[in-house]
């Protein structure tokens, strides 16, 4: 599987994959470049030679219509409920998928702030256990 859109790897074009069609060991393309049009270009040029994966979560809904068959998403590992959008789209429940897609994004979870105590402040603080006597 190629990971298109990676910061480390160069972005491969559908034309490059067309040159690789004789290679029987290549089976799938993960499209994460952020452009849903690239999926249409790949389908138009390559037909069904490769299985197309969506790797751009923010474009997942737009990627299904032109031909994406699977989804690869890291956030789903941490937030399994986010896979509900794929389930709705893959089953053709477009109205529900659109409602799910348009919902406000949840704010990121807040980390508890670490308490910082200066050693001198700890030494001068009254001991609550002895002060109650």
C-alpha positions as CSV (number, residue, x, y, z in Angstrom):
1,X,0.0,0.0,0.0
2,X,1.3,3.4,-0.8
3,X,0.7,6.2,1.7
4,X,0.0,9.3,-0.4
5,X,0.3,12.6,1.4
6,X,2.9,11.6,3.8
7,X,5.3,14.3,5.0
8,X,8.2,12.0,4.4
9,X,7.4,10.3,1.1
10,X,6.8,12.2,-2.2
11,X,3.2,12.3,-3.4
12,X,2.7,9.7,-6.1
13,X,0.3,10.6,-8.9
14,X,-2.3,8.3,-10.6
15,X,0.0,8.4,-13.7
16,X,2.8,6.9,-11.7
17,X,0.5,4.1,-10.5
18,X,-0.6,3.5,-14.1
19,X,3.1,2.7,-14.9
20,X,3.1,0.2,-12.0
21,X,-0.1,-1.7,-13.0
22,X,1.9,-4.8,-14.2
23,X,3.3,-5.3,-10.7
24,X,1.1,-8.0,-9.2
25,X,2.4,-7.3,-5.6
26,X,0.8,-3.8,-5.5
27,X,-2.9,-4.0,-4.5
28,X,-3.9,-0.8,-2.8
29,X,-3.5,3.0,-2.6
30,X,-4.1,5.0,0.5
31,X,-5.0,8.5,-0.6
32,X,-4.2,11.1,2.1
33,X,-3.1,14.0,0.1
34,X,-6.2,16.1,1.1
35,X,-7.6,16.4,-2.4
36,X,-10.8,14.4,-3.1
37,X,-10.3,15.1,-6.8
38,X,-7.3,12.8,-6.8
39,X,-9.5,9.9,-6.1
40,X,-11.6,10.6,-9.2
41,X,-8.5,11.0,-11.3
42,X,-7.2,7.7,-10.0
43,X,-10.5,5.9,-10.8
44,X,-10.7,7.4,-14.2
45,X,-7.2,6.4,-15.1
46,X,-6.8,3.1,-13.2
47,X,-10.3,1.7,-13.1
48,X,-10.5,-0.9,-10.5
49,X,-6.9,-2.1,-10.7
50,X,-6.2,-0.9,-7.1
51,X,-8.2,-0.9,-3.9
52,X,-8.5,2.7,-2.8
53,X,-8.3,3.7,0.8
54,X,-9.2,7.0,2.3
55,X,-6.6,8.3,4.8
56,X,-7.8,11.9,5.1
57,X,-10.5,11.8,7.8
58,X,-11.7,15.3,7.0
59,X,-12.4,14.2,3.4
60,X,-13.7,10.8,4.1
61,X,-17.3,11.6,3.2
62,X,-16.3,13.2,-0.1
63,X,-14.0,10.3,-0.9
64,X,-16.6,7.5,-0.9
65,X,-18.6,8.7,-3.9
66,X,-15.7,8.7,-6.4
67,X,-14.6,5.2,-5.4
68,X,-12.9,4.8,-2.0
69,X,-13.6,1.3,-0.7
70,X,-11.9,1.4,2.7
71,X,-10.7,3.7,5.4
72,X,-7.5,3.9,7.3
73,X,-7.6,6.2,10.3
74,X,-5.5,6.5,13.4
75,X,-7.9,8.6,15.5
76,X,-10.4,5.7,15.3
77,X,-8.1,3.7,17.5
78,X,-8.5,6.2,20.2
79,X,-12.0,7.3,19.5
80,X,-13.9,4.3,18.1
81,X,-17.2,6.2,17.8
82,X,-15.6,8.2,15.0
83,X,-15.9,5.1,12.8
84,X,-19.7,5.6,12.9
85,X,-19.3,8.0,9.9
86,X,-17.7,5.3,7.8
87,X,-20.3,2.8,8.8
88,X,-23.1,5.2,7.8
89,X,-21.6,6.1,4.5
90,X,-20.6,2.5,3.6
91,X,-24.2,1.3,4.2
92,X,-25.7,4.2,2.1
93,X,-27.3,6.0,5.0
94,X,-26.5,9.4,3.6
95,X,-28.8,11.6,5.6
96,X,-27.5,10.2,8.9
97,X,-23.9,10.5,7.7
98,X,-24.4,14.1,6.7
99,X,-25.9,14.9,10.2
100,X,-23.0,13.1,11.8
101,X,-20.5,14.9,9.6
102,X,-21.9,18.3,10.4
103,X,-22.0,18.0,14.1
104,X,-19.7,20.4,16.1
105,X,-16.3,19.0,16.8
106,X,-15.8,18.0,20.4
107,X,-13.2,20.1,22.2
108,X,-10.0,18.3,22.9
109,X,-9.9,16.7,26.4
110,X,-8.3,18.8,29.0
111,X,-5.3,17.6,30.8
112,X,-5.2,18.0,34.5
113,X,-2.7,20.7,35.4
114,X,0.3,19.5,37.4
115,X,0.6,21.0,40.8
116,X,3.9,22.7,41.3
117,X,5.1,23.3,44.8
118,X,8.2,25.0,45.7
119,X,10.0,23.1,48.5
120,X,10.1,26.2,50.7
121,X,6.3,26.7,50.3
122,X,5.8,23.1,51.5
123,X,8.0,23.7,54.6
124,X,6.0,26.8,55.7
125,X,2.5,25.5,54.9
126,X,0.6,24.5,58.1
127,X,0.0,20.9,58.5
128,X,-3.7,20.4,58.3
129,X,-3.6,17.2,60.3
130,X,-2.1,18.8,63.3
131,X,-3.9,22.1,62.9
132,X,-7.3,20.4,63.4
133,X,-6.4,19.2,66.9
